[in-house]
Amino acid sequence: MLTTEQAAYKLAFQMADALIRSGAGSASTTKALLSIFRKTELQGVTVSVSLGQVTISHQDRSDKAPSTRVYESQAGTLDIGLRTEAGEVLESFVLGRISAEEGIRQMDEVMARSRSVGHRLTMAGFMMFGIGFSMILGGGLVTTVSAAVVAALVYMVYAAVERAQAPGIFSLAAGGLTAVLGATVSGVFFSASQTAVCIVAALAAWLSGIAAYGAVHDVITGWYLSASGRILDVVTSTAGLVAGVTIGIHAMQPVVGDSLPYLETLEADDTRWLLPIIGSLLVSAGFALASGGRGWKLLALGVFGGLVQLGVLAVSATGISSYAAILVVSIVAGMVGVVLTRTLNLASNATLMIVLLPLFPGMLVYQGVLGTIFGVDGAGDSLLGAAITAFSLCMGGMLGQYLASEALWAGRRRQFARSHPGHQFRKEMTDEQNVSDIMVPIFSKPFTH
């Protein structure tokens, strides 16, 4: 039989492991862990979360030395299923529906299910990536089919190298090399295949962009250590992909000569709206599928991603710059993501990562770095465009989240004042009416309670 403190620590570390592995940010992880200790009424608890590490200290009396425990977990990418199930266990515990011991048992079951990965569905998600990004870039039918096949091969090679427990940068390098080889084969056998589009579309799932949103969010909310880790992850991922692609191009050019254009300045095709919108829908749905999304949630996230692309095209048609259009639409997407938090049963940060993915500038970073290596004109412009696009996406998305979440908290404050006259309202309270907002973002650093 565990004591109250032991049960709280065990449940907290299980929850931390699930949230970190499913790609949750430091702020939301800290908020979740503190809610566990508030429910158990342990006083003097502080929580510190960095990328892959959690430190919890408990000092119940000022004249007593604090008890500090450190837990390390492997940081992962977005896992919708794991994030959702962990959130449901957390909410049930905070609401008092289950005890800490029952929460521990349920978290054991959640983690066991998360380890049984459906590789076929994940590979299908990556194939949807390839199809979607090819459509966004204006790829033809042969290129789009080739991109889907090559994307599946890249995932298979990446997963194989990962199973060999090699460092992630080598897995990404192997994926980049596979993309070049696959696109070369397609270009040799099919004259209509666009080699550069095929490579970029097949690698789009691995290009930097997703981690950038989390990094900027952590910077703005003051989680500088986690932000540094995410930025290094972006740099490492890009370096691995570029290394693999560079090796592949150097190996293939003596064989095929200049007949295949491996490097081109690619831009999204905004002359026809239908293909980019459908492509964005497939990209968002593919990412959701590869991240564990299923059923109506998968469909909703895909449609949301398509609507975001439609919004960007519509706003751009008014004559303003593409960067301003992305900023405006990102603000709206951030607000809608917060409003739909409870409906989708998914944190708004995760929703935004999925629906904004078709707009992330990973392609520009890739083109800029490769262009610099091979001396292609305009490489610097690609990197500058990537930086501006990333800034517009991240700032717009977070501004929308901030406006919507503050509006929700203001409404909750008025509701609390009517039902609990004379009591002070706090966003971090454990309350049966307030806990339903546990996934609504708080733009502050909840270190202590």
Secondary structure, 3 states (H helix, E strand, C coil): CCCHHHHHHHHHHHHHHHHHHCCCCHHHHHHHHHHHHHHCCCCCEEEEEECCEEEEEECCCCCCCCEEEEEECCCCCCCHHHHHHHHHHHHHHHCCCCCHHHHHHHHHHHHHHHCCCCHHHHHHHHHHHHHHHHHHCCCCHHHHHHHHHHHHHHHHHHHHHHHCCCCHHHHHHHHHHHHHHHHHHHHHHCCCCCHHHHHHHHHCCCCCCHHHHHHHHHHHCCCHHHHHHHHHHHHHHHHHHHHHHHHHHHHHHHHHCCCCCCCCCCCCCCCCCHHHHHHHHHHHHHHHHHCCCCHHHHHHHHHHHHHHHHHHHHHHCCCCCHHHHHHHHHHHHHHHHHHCHHHHCCCHHHHHHHHHHHHCCHHHHHHHHHHHHHCCCCHHHHHHHHHHHHHHHHHHHHHHHHHHHHHHHHHHHHHHHHHCCCCCCCCCCCCCCCHHHCCCCCCCCCCEC
